[in-house]
Amino acid sequence: MNVSKLLAGLTLGACLLFASSAFASEHGNLQLFEKVTVNGTQLGPGQYKVEWSGTNNKAEVKILKGNDLLASAPAKIVPTEAQDDDGYTMKKTRSGKEDLTGVFFGGKKWTLEIKQASSLDTAHSTNQSGE
C-alpha cells in the first residue's frame, strides 16, 4: 500500500514538473536601434524585454516595455551558431517598413525566428547590440 502511494506521488510530481517546463516562459533583452514592425505594431528605438514560451521549435514571442505588452507574434526556435552579442534581424517590406524577423542572444545556439502576419520582403539586414 505504501509503495503504491509513493509511486502515485512520484508520478504526479513528474507530471507537474513536465507540465510546468513545457509552458515555462523565458526572457531576454532587446535593444532596437531603428524602427521595426512586429505584426503591424511599430516599435521605436529603445530597450525592450522579449519573453517567449512554447514547446519543441514553436514559440509565442511577446515584446514588452516595462510591464506593458506592445506586440506578440508566433515564432520558431531555429538552431544556429552561438552569437557573440544580443541582436536582431529585420527585412524591409515593399512599403518601406522594417519587419522584425528574428532575435538572438549572446552565447545561445538558437534564434527566435519571428513570423509576421504578412511578409512582402525585399531586403534583409542584421543588427547586433555590440555595433
Helices and strands as residue ranges (DSSP letters): H 2-22, E 25-32, E 36-38, E 41-43, E 46-55, E 58-65, E 68-79, E 87-93, E 98-104, E 110-114, E 121-128
